[in-house]
Each structure stands twice: as C-alpha cells, then as structure tokens.
Amino acid sequence: MDPTKFQAATSGKVIRHPQGYWAFLPAALPPALTFSPSLVSALSVADRALGELKGLGGALVNPHLLIRPLARREAVLSSRIEGTRASLDDLLAYEATQLSFLETGSDVREVHNYVRALEYGQERIHTLPISLRLVRELHAKLMEGVRGDIWTPGEFRRSQNWIGPAGSTLETAPYVPPPVDEMLAALSALENFIHAPSNLPPLIRLGLIHYQFEAIHPFLDGNGRLGRLLVALLLSAWQLLPQPLLYLSAYFESNRRDYYDLLLAVSQRGVWEDWLLYFLEGVKQQSLDAVDRISRLQTLRTQYQAQIQARRAPARLLRVVDLLFAQPVITTRQVETALETNFLGAQRLIDQLIQAGLLREITGGRRNRVYRADEILKILESV
C-alpha cells in the first residue's frame, strides 16, 4: 500500500507495522461532516422514498409473501458483487429440491448461505442487539461449508489481509486494513457508535457504519456481503422499516466501480460527502424500486386470486397461489407439506395452476418435477 495516497487525517491514518508494511487505521466515527445543500437535499429525497416504502410495508396484509423472494434477490446480487454466478432461478431451484449432488463450495450454496444469515439475523435482532457477537454469528452462517470456510467462519481475523486485484501483495495492494490489534480496537469503537445516542440522521449513520465496517475489514473473507447485510438489519433494528424490504446490493452491483472507488476515496482523501451522496442515492433508488416491485406483485396476486375464484376452484388453490409468491419455484412435496395434504392432492392443485397458466414444469422429467411461476419471477428479475 502506498502511504502517500492517504492524505486525509480526518478519516484516519496510515501506520507502519513492525514487519515493514503500511496499513490504514480509520478514525473513530463520527467524522466532522458539513451538511452542504446537496447533502441535505439528497438526505431529504432518500428519507421521502424510504418513508413511502415504510408506509407500503406497514400496509401489507401478508408481508412474508414478499419478504422471502426479495431477500433471495438480495442474496443473489450481493453475492454477485463478490464474483458468484448463481442466478435467482438457481437459488430457488436449489431451495425447492435441496439437490444433494451440488458440491459443497458451489456458488449457489454461497448465495443460500447469505439467505440463511439474513434470515437468522432478522430473527436474532429480537433477542440480541447488533453487536460484535452477532456479527461473528452471522459470519459463521455466511461462510459455513463454502470456499470461505477455510478462513475461520465466525472468527475475526488473526492475521493481516489486504484488498486489491488478483496478484496483489501487502506492498502493492491499493488498501491494507488495520493490523489485528488496531482492528479489534476499531471494532469496539464501531460497536459503541452503533449503540450510542446520536443527533445524526439515521441514514447518514448507516452510510458511515457501512464505510467503517468495510474499512476495518475484520474477516479474512465475506466482509463485503456481511457489510451489506448489516445495512438491511440496521434498517429493521432501528425501525426505519417495519419489514426487511430495502436492500442496496442491486444499486451497488450496477454501480460497482463507483462503490469501490468512493469507499477508497474516503480513506485516501476524506471525501465523505461523495460517499454519502452515493449511499443516499442508493437508498432512494432501491426504495422506489422496492415500492414498484411490491406494487406489481400485489397487482398480480389480486389478478391471480380473481382468476382462480372465477374458475370456482377449491379454496385450497388460493393458498397455493399465495405460496407461489413466497416460493416462485416449487415442488409437489412443498405444496403437500404447506397444505398438509397428500401427494396426489397436492399434484392435482399444481395441475390446475398449470392449466390456468400460472405455473409450468421446468425439468422435463417424469419424477422429481419442479415448477416455475414465470410472471412472478419476471417481476423479481427485471432490471
């Protein structure tokens, strides 16, 4: 790491390790911020968009029908930033069938682990505040049984890491996080900031926390995914949203170069405003995107319900329709379990949805068939 590129004392300092390499130690939060007209305006717009999503989320009758697929979309996109190639279809098919032949370190397993960590965190914050302990628990879920499991899942790193392109070293990497002792102190300070009373607007605090976590880089692998997951959990923990409906990975993934450059620019030049403007734009865009997707899904659900009722189909079929919105890729066994019926009864319900054009079979086989709700997936997968 080139220490001459880190010139902003307000964001942190470069330190020389006894082994001879340079590393960056971020200053404790909060920094001294100037609320320029641009930043105030961006914050106002993001707050309004988040408020619209909060209002919609609070009005949902069955929020779990939408939380589940949106969380899986987030898992795919957050993992894609880190280089995985699994699609939403891949993830949903894996969850529908739990294919045992998928190798332990497969991309889809990594994405599935993100879902597990997110769902675990959403449940855990009811009994444990967001803390270093919870962060370690989430990391253990995230890295279990995948390529990163050789990098001590659930444990903060005990050696130096660095961030850079393939082939980088401690000397050539653009960024080297703080050494272990300084890292532990920085993590403690970050935990205190998360829990301390603050006059800063919550979305500004979220942007600061995300930067700080990535700058500290406390794990040997999984830091990016975990940092983005923490944003979603904090939105819920701070009651900024009634349900976990806002995820930023789609925005970060589509603006990936800016994402990395702006995080580094804070460390090197202390340009907090540029990062916060970028972060707030992401909150705005993804809030409006979530409102649009949820509204379209609600409209489609109403359309499906009317279509089924017009056919004078059994009431149980409406329950299967709702199940499709939570699980757009499904098997007969899943319907059998969800409705507490037998296999033949579940298959008859699926056949009726196929005849109505709501489902199609995607394996082409005679056994272990998997069914896909194309119109639901189209809304979830659209750019």
C-alpha positions as CSV (number, residue, x, y, z in Angstrom):
1,M,0.0,0.0,0.0
2,D,1.3,3.4,-0.9
3,P,1.1,5.6,2.2
4,T,1.4,8.8,0.2
5,K,-2.1,8.3,-1.3
6,F,-3.7,8.6,2.2
7,Q,-3.6,12.3,2.9
8,A,-6.8,13.0,5.0
9,A,-6.1,12.9,8.7
10,T,-9.8,13.4,9.4
11,S,-10.7,9.9,8.0
12,G,-7.8,8.0,9.6
13,K,-4.1,7.5,9.5
14,V,-1.5,5.2,7.9
15,I,0.5,3.2,10.3
16,R,3.7,1.2,9.8
17,H,3.6,-2.4,11.0
18,P,6.8,-3.8,12.6
19,Q,7.0,-6.2,9.7
20,G,7.5,-3.2,7.4
21,Y,4.2,-2.9,5.5
22,W,1.8,0.1,5.7
23,A,-1.8,-0.2,6.8
24,F,-4.7,2.2,7.2
25,L,-6.5,2.8,10.6
26,P,-9.8,4.5,10.1
27,A,-10.6,7.2,12.7
28,A,-13.4,6.5,15.1
29,L,-16.9,7.6,14.0
30,P,-18.4,10.1,13.6
31,P,-16.3,12.4,11.3
32,A,-16.8,16.1,11.2
33,L,-19.4,16.5,8.5
34,T,-20.5,19.6,6.6
35,F,-24.1,19.3,5.6
36,S,-24.0,21.1,2.2
37,P,-27.2,21.9,0.3
38,S,-26.5,18.9,-1.9
39,L,-26.2,16.5,1.0
40,V,-29.3,17.9,2.8
41,S,-31.3,17.6,-0.4
42,A,-30.1,14.1,-1.1
43,L,-31.0,13.1,2.5
44,S,-34.5,14.6,2.2
45,V,-35.2,12.7,-1.0
46,A,-33.9,9.5,0.4
47,D,-36.0,9.9,3.5
48,R,-39.1,10.5,1.5
49,A,-38.5,7.4,-0.7
50,L,-37.8,5.3,2.4
51,G,-41.0,6.7,4.0
52,E,-43.0,5.6,1.0
53,L,-41.6,2.1,1.3
54,K,-42.3,2.1,5.1
55,G,-45.9,3.1,4.5
56,L,-46.4,0.4,1.9
57,G,-44.7,-2.2,4.1
58,G,-46.9,-1.4,7.0
59,A,-50.0,-1.9,4.9
60,L,-49.1,-5.4,3.7
61,V,-51.5,-8.0,4.9
62,N,-49.1,-10.9,4.3
63,P,-45.6,-9.4,4.3
64,H,-43.9,-12.8,4.4
65,L,-45.1,-13.5,0.9
66,L,-42.9,-10.7,-0.4
67,I,-40.1,-10.6,2.1
68,R,-38.9,-14.1,1.2
69,P,-38.4,-13.6,-2.6
70,L,-37.0,-10.1,-2.1
71,A,-34.4,-11.4,0.4
72,R,-33.4,-14.0,-2.1
73,R,-33.0,-11.4,-4.8
74,E,-30.7,-9.5,-2.5
75,A,-28.7,-12.6,-1.7
76,V,-28.0,-13.2,-5.4
77,L,-27.0,-9.6,-6.1
78,S,-24.8,-9.2,-3.0
79,S,-23.0,-12.4,-3.8
80,R,-22.6,-11.4,-7.4
81,I,-20.6,-8.4,-6.4
82,E,-18.1,-10.8,-4.9
83,G,-17.9,-12.9,-8.1
84,T,-20.5,-15.7,-7.7
85,R,-22.5,-16.6,-10.8
86,A,-25.6,-18.2,-9.4
87,S,-28.9,-16.7,-10.6
88,L,-32.2,-16.3,-8.7
89,D,-33.5,-19.3,-10.6
90,D,-30.5,-21.3,-9.4
91,L,-31.1,-20.4,-5.8
92,L,-34.9,-21.0,-5.9
93,A,-34.4,-24.4,-7.6
94,Y,-31.8,-25.3,-5.1
95,E,-34.1,-24.4,-2.2
96,A,-37.0,-26.2,-3.8
97,T,-35.1,-29.5,-4.3
98,Q,-32.1,-29.3,-1.9
99,L,-30.0,-31.0,-4.5
100,S,-27.6,-33.2,-2.6
101,F,-25.2,-33.5,-5.6
102,L,-24.3,-29.8,-5.6
103,E,-20.7,-29.6,-4.5
104,T,-20.0,-28.0,-1.1
105,G,-18.3,-25.0,-2.5
106,S,-20.7,-24.2,-5.2
107,D,-21.8,-20.6,-6.0
108,V,-25.5,-21.4,-5.2
109,R,-24.5,-22.7,-1.8
110,E,-22.8,-19.4,-1.1
111,V,-25.9,-17.5,-2.1
112,H,-28.1,-19.8,0.0
113,N,-25.8,-19.1,3.0
114,Y,-26.4,-15.4,2.6
115,V,-30.2,-16.1,2.8
116,R,-29.6,-18.2,5.9
117,A,-27.5,-15.4,7.5
118,L,-30.0,-12.7,6.6
119,E,-33.0,-14.7,8.0
120,Y,-31.0,-15.6,11.1
121,G,-30.1,-12.0,11.7
122,Q,-33.7,-10.8,11.2
123,E,-34.8,-13.2,13.9
124,R,-31.8,-12.8,16.2
125,I,-32.1,-9.0,16.5
126,H,-35.3,-9.5,18.6
127,T,-33.1,-11.1,21.3
128,L,-29.6,-9.7,20.7
129,P,-28.7,-6.2,19.7
130,I,-26.5,-5.7,16.7
131,S,-23.1,-6.2,18.2
132,L,-19.7,-7.8,17.6
133,R,-21.1,-11.1,18.9
134,L,-24.0,-11.0,16.4
135,V,-21.6,-10.1,13.6
136,R,-19.5,-13.2,14.3
137,E,-22.6,-15.4,14.4
138,L,-23.7,-14.0,11.0
139,H,-20.3,-14.6,9.5
140,A,-20.4,-18.2,10.7
141,K,-23.7,-18.7,8.9
142,L,-22.4,-16.9,5.8
143,M,-19.2,-19.0,5.4
144,E,-20.4,-22.4,6.5
145,G,-19.4,-25.2,4.1
146,V,-18.3,-22.9,1.2
147,R,-15.0,-21.8,-0.2
148,G,-14.5,-19.3,2.6
149,D,-14.8,-21.9,5.4
150,I,-11.1,-22.4,5.4
151,W,-10.9,-18.7,6.6
152,T,-12.2,-19.3,10.1
153,P,-16.0,-18.8,9.9
154,G,-17.4,-16.8,12.8
155,E,-14.0,-15.5,14.0
156,F,-12.3,-12.2,13.5
157,R,-9.1,-12.4,11.5
158,R,-5.9,-13.1,13.4
159,S,-3.6,-12.2,10.5
160,Q,-3.3,-9.3,8.1
161,N,-5.4,-9.1,4.9
162,W,-5.4,-6.7,2.0
163,I,-7.8,-5.5,-0.7
164,G,-6.7,-5.4,-4.4
165,P,-6.7,-7.2,-7.7
166,A,-5.5,-10.7,-8.2
167,G,-1.8,-11.0,-7.6
168,S,-1.7,-8.0,-5.1
169,T,0.6,-8.2,-2.1
170,L,0.8,-6.2,1.1
171,E,3.2,-3.8,-0.7
172,T,1.2,-3.4,-3.9
173,A,-2.4,-3.6,-2.8
174,P,-4.4,-0.3,-3.0
175,Y,-5.7,-0.8,0.5
176,V,-4.5,-2.6,3.6
177,P,-6.9,-2.6,6.6
178,P,-5.7,-2.1,10.2
179,P,-3.5,-4.8,11.8
180,V,-5.2,-7.2,14.2
181,D,-4.6,-5.3,17.5
182,E,-5.8,-2.0,16.0
183,M,-8.6,-3.8,14.2
184,L,-10.1,-5.1,17.5
185,A,-10.0,-1.6,19.0
186,A,-11.6,-0.1,15.9
187,L,-14.4,-2.8,16.0
188,S,-15.1,-1.9,19.6
189,A,-15.3,1.8,18.7
190,L,-17.7,0.9,15.9
191,E,-19.9,-1.1,18.2
192,N,-20.1,1.8,20.6
193,F,-21.0,4.2,17.7
194,I,-23.9,1.9,16.7
195,H,-25.4,1.9,20.1
196,A,-24.5,5.4,21.3
197,P,-27.2,8.2,21.1
198,S,-26.7,10.4,18.1
199,N,-28.1,13.5,16.6
200,L,-27.0,12.4,13.1
201,P,-29.9,11.4,10.8
202,P,-30.2,7.6,10.7
203,L,-29.4,7.2,7.0
204,I,-26.2,9.2,7.4
205,R,-25.3,7.0,10.3
206,L,-25.9,3.9,8.1
207,G,-23.7,5.2,5.4
208,L,-20.9,5.9,7.9
209,I,-21.3,2.5,9.5
210,H,-21.1,0.7,6.2
211,Y,-17.9,2.5,5.2
212,Q,-16.3,1.9,8.6
213,F,-17.0,-1.8,8.6
214,E,-15.5,-2.2,5.1
215,A,-12.5,-0.1,6.1
216,I,-11.9,-2.3,9.1
217,H,-12.4,-5.5,7.1
218,P,-12.5,-7.7,10.2
219,F,-12.7,-11.1,8.4
220,L,-10.5,-12.9,6.0
221,D,-13.4,-13.4,3.7
222,G,-17.1,-12.3,3.4
223,N,-16.6,-8.7,4.5
224,G,-18.5,-7.1,1.6
225,R,-21.5,-9.4,1.9
226,L,-21.7,-9.0,5.7
227,G,-21.3,-5.3,5.5
228,R,-24.3,-5.0,3.1
229,L,-26.3,-7.5,5.2
230,L,-25.7,-5.2,8.3
231,V,-27.4,-2.3,6.4
232,A,-30.6,-4.4,6.0
233,L,-30.5,-5.5,9.6
234,L,-30.0,-2.0,11.0
235,L,-32.9,-0.7,9.0
236,S,-35.0,-3.2,10.8
237,A,-33.4,-2.8,14.2
238,W,-33.7,1.0,14.1
239,Q,-37.4,0.6,13.0
240,L,-36.8,2.6,9.9
241,L,-38.8,-0.1,8.1
242,P,-41.5,-2.4,9.6
243,Q,-40.3,-5.3,7.4
244,P,-36.9,-6.1,5.7
245,L,-37.9,-4.7,2.3
246,L,-34.9,-2.5,1.3
247,Y,-31.7,-3.9,0.0
248,L,-28.9,-1.9,-1.6
249,S,-26.9,-4.6,-3.4
250,A,-28.7,-4.1,-6.7
251,Y,-27.6,-0.5,-6.7
252,F,-24.1,-1.3,-5.6
253,E,-23.8,-4.1,-8.2
254,S,-24.9,-1.9,-11.0
255,N,-22.5,0.9,-9.9
256,R,-19.8,-1.4,-8.7
257,R,-16.8,0.6,-9.8
258,D,-18.1,3.7,-8.1
259,Y,-18.9,1.7,-5.0
260,Y,-15.3,0.6,-4.5
261,D,-13.8,3.9,-5.7
262,L,-15.8,6.0,-3.3
263,L,-15.1,3.8,-0.3
264,L,-11.4,4.1,-1.1
265,A,-11.7,7.8,-1.6
266,V,-13.0,8.3,1.9
267,S,-9.9,6.6,3.3
268,Q,-7.4,8.3,1.0
269,R,-8.9,11.8,0.7
270,G,-11.6,12.1,3.3
271,V,-14.4,12.8,0.8
272,W,-17.2,11.8,3.0
273,E,-19.8,13.8,1.1
274,D,-19.3,12.0,-2.2
275,W,-19.7,8.6,-0.5
276,L,-22.8,9.7,1.4
277,L,-24.4,11.2,-1.7
278,Y,-23.8,7.9,-3.5
279,F,-25.2,5.9,-0.5
280,L,-28.3,8.1,-0.2
281,E,-28.9,7.8,-3.9
282,G,-28.9,4.1,-3.5
283,V,-31.4,4.3,-0.6
284,K,-33.7,6.4,-2.8
285,Q,-33.4,4.3,-5.9
286,Q,-33.8,1.0,-4.1
287,S,-36.7,2.2,-2.0
288,L,-38.6,3.3,-5.1
289,D,-37.6,0.1,-6.9
290,A,-39.0,-2.0,-3.9
291,V,-42.2,0.1,-3.9
292,D,-42.6,-0.6,-7.7
293,R,-41.9,-4.4,-7.4
294,I,-44.2,-4.8,-4.4
295,S,-47.0,-3.0,-6.1
296,R,-46.6,-5.1,-9.2
297,L,-46.6,-8.3,-7.2
298,Q,-49.7,-7.2,-5.2
299,T,-51.5,-6.4,-8.5
300,L,-50.5,-9.8,-9.9
301,R,-51.7,-11.6,-6.8
302,T,-55.1,-9.9,-7.0
303,Q,-55.3,-10.9,-10.6
304,Y,-54.5,-14.5,-9.8
305,Q,-57.0,-14.6,-7.0
306,A,-59.8,-13.3,-9.3
307,Q,-58.8,-15.8,-12.0
308,I,-58.9,-18.7,-9.5
309,Q,-62.2,-17.6,-8.0
310,A,-63.8,-17.3,-11.4
311,R,-62.9,-20.9,-12.1
312,R,-64.8,-21.9,-8.9
313,A,-61.7,-23.8,-7.8
314,P,-61.3,-25.1,-4.3
315,A,-60.2,-22.6,-1.6
316,R,-57.0,-24.5,-1.1
317,L,-55.9,-23.4,-4.5
318,L,-55.8,-19.8,-3.3
319,R,-53.4,-21.0,-0.6
320,V,-51.1,-22.5,-3.3
321,V,-51.3,-19.2,-5.2
322,D,-50.1,-17.4,-2.1
323,L,-47.4,-20.0,-1.7
324,L,-46.1,-19.2,-5.2
325,F,-45.4,-15.6,-4.2
326,A,-43.2,-16.7,-1.4
327,Q,-41.7,-19.6,-3.4
328,P,-41.9,-18.9,-7.1
329,V,-40.1,-22.2,-7.8
330,I,-41.8,-25.1,-6.1
331,T,-42.3,-28.9,-6.0
332,T,-45.3,-31.1,-5.2
333,R,-43.7,-32.1,-1.9
334,Q,-43.6,-28.5,-0.8
335,V,-47.3,-28.0,-1.6
336,E,-48.1,-31.3,0.2
337,T,-46.3,-30.0,3.3
338,A,-47.6,-26.5,3.2
339,L,-51.2,-27.5,2.8
340,E,-50.9,-30.7,5.0
341,T,-52.5,-32.8,2.2
342,N,-51.3,-35.9,0.4
343,F,-49.1,-36.1,-2.6
344,L,-51.8,-36.8,-5.1
345,G,-54.0,-33.9,-3.7
346,A,-51.0,-31.5,-4.0
347,Q,-50.3,-32.7,-7.5
348,R,-53.9,-32.0,-8.6
349,L,-53.6,-28.5,-7.3
350,I,-50.4,-27.9,-9.2
351,D,-52.0,-29.3,-12.3
352,Q,-54.9,-26.8,-12.0
353,L,-52.4,-24.0,-11.8
354,I,-50.6,-25.3,-14.9
355,Q,-53.9,-25.4,-16.8
356,A,-54.6,-21.8,-15.6
357,G,-51.2,-20.7,-17.0
358,L,-49.8,-19.7,-13.6
359,L,-47.2,-22.5,-13.4
360,R,-45.0,-24.5,-15.8
361,E,-42.9,-27.6,-15.3
362,I,-39.2,-26.9,-15.9
363,T,-37.3,-30.3,-15.6
364,G,-39.0,-32.2,-18.4
365,G,-38.7,-35.4,-16.3
366,R,-41.4,-37.8,-15.0
367,R,-40.2,-37.7,-11.4
368,N,-38.9,-35.0,-9.0
369,R,-40.5,-32.3,-11.1
370,V,-40.0,-28.6,-10.4
371,Y,-42.5,-25.9,-11.3
372,R,-41.9,-22.2,-12.0
373,A,-44.2,-19.2,-11.7
374,D,-42.8,-17.2,-14.7
375,E,-44.8,-14.0,-14.2
376,I,-43.7,-13.7,-10.5
377,L,-40.1,-14.4,-11.4
378,K,-40.3,-11.8,-14.2
379,I,-41.1,-9.1,-11.7
380,L,-38.4,-10.2,-9.3
381,E,-35.7,-10.5,-12.0
382,S,-36.5,-7.4,-14.0
383,V,-33.7,-4.7,-14.1
